[in-house]
Amino acid sequence: MPLHDSLLAQDSSPFGMFGYFSDHRDEVLNWLWYHTWLSAVPVVAGLLIALPLGWVARRYRWTYPPLVTTAGLLYTIPSIALFVAMPDIIGTQILDPINVAVALTVYSVALLVRVVADGLGAVPEDVAQAATAMGLTRRQRLLKVELPLAVPVIAAGVRVAVVANVSLVAVAGTIGVPNLGQLFTTGFQLSVGSPYYPPITLGIVLCVLLALALDLLVVGGTRLATPWRRAVSGS
Amino acid sequence: MIAWLNDPGNWTAPGGIFDQLWSHLQYALIALVVAAALALPVGLLIGHAGRGRWLVTVANAVRALPVVGLLILLYVMLAPHIHGRGDTVYLLPTEIVLILLAIPPILASTVAGVENVDPAVRDAAAGMGMRGGQVVRRVELPNALPLVFSGVRSATLQVIATATVAAYLGLGGLGRFVYDGQASQNFAERDAGALLVALLAVAADLVLALAQRYTVSRGVSGRFPRRTLVGDPVATADAPPSTHTA
């Protein structure tokens, strides 16, 4: 552990995290950076995979039960199990961050397939019929009417996925994958004799801030993508 | 991995699969029972009274906390104050985290379930002379049951999955195999542990699905024998999406 070599901040109370941060800035920022992309990229990838799958589940009704059941089953696999089993499945090294990214993509797809299908299904039938009556083709109707109207439902699912991912990435830290979770294991190892809080509280604060920031990003994106909702609610 | 699972010694030895499976179940059950005992009545009250929704918001915000960080923080905080032998020093922080984790899904779905009860049904109950408490117990709870179950099931999955991480602290449970296997490079043991947790989660979900099937009234689930008149089944689609935290 490189941290043991460096001089520890004198203050071992939870507020010592500020001193701890300035002492280990490069390392912590590096972990924060890893943590950010490990939380965000899988959700984007998961959404890109879940959109066509969700559409299929809606378009061909008989595929809905098997798709949603499979997604639910994937969701029962504990993340730590998926993290450690991933190298056997895709042939990577055990501590490769790619394992975490792929595992979290699987979860995001599992969560979002149902959300996309239900979101598309929640589009009122008369709206879809009106679009057809105006001469839109199936594809135009999907892209210009149904998908935009499903955005709020899908966005709610994306928010859940993103916030959950921030916490899940930290779990991968306990088996040694570089991210903010390493702050927790470091704090744990340094607390053998007496409590040493700074890395632990710093990790929690950074994780919560990251979750908040990503959540706000999704909320902001949703507002931009659905201007008509603001017009109606007047907010 | 198959070979490791096929060795009967790995199952029956002290600290073997049977022992850890039992411990894992115990940790999960304690947390779920406590969380349900807290979240169910409170959720029913919030849904019935239509007030106190901020509690749901607060509970949901807790989900943003990183589970591992919370676990280690609580352990470091509590460890100096817990003396004596045994697992208490690991068990207490683990149970607190698991309970915190299980409350939001149960609370949110119970509130949503009660709020989704058709107002006409509630009016009819009042019209029949039921008092507030009776409406909650005999009308709102049975009607909300499908959503309550979806919350409990999602909480169960999360708790079973997260109890694995408790092994990082030094507690037992199936996570022992994952972390010990990882530490000693015994990958068969590690992967077998992971598989066992997944199987336990699926099994628990199946048990709850069965329980749901036999406790939810047919009038609510719409599960009638064929060729009888089927009413509008209560939509379960608007259950809050479940999260996965570990």
Interface residues (C-beta under 8 A of the other chain):
Chain A: L73 Y75 T76 I77 P78 S79 I80 A81 L82 V84 A85 D88 I94 Y107 L111 R114 V115 D118 G121 A122 A156 G157 V160 V163 A164 V166 S167 L168 A170 V171 G173 T174 I175 L180 G181 L183 F184 T185 G187 F188 S191 S194 P195 Y196 Y197 I200 T201 G203 I204 C207 V208 A211 L212 D215
Chain B: R63 A64 L65 P66 V67 V68 G69 L70 I72 L73 Y75 V76 M77 A79 P80 L157 I160 A161 T162 T164 V165 Y168 L169 G175 V178 Y179 Q182 R190 D191 G193 A194 L195 V197 A198 A201 V202 D205 A237 P241 S242 T243 H244 T245 A246
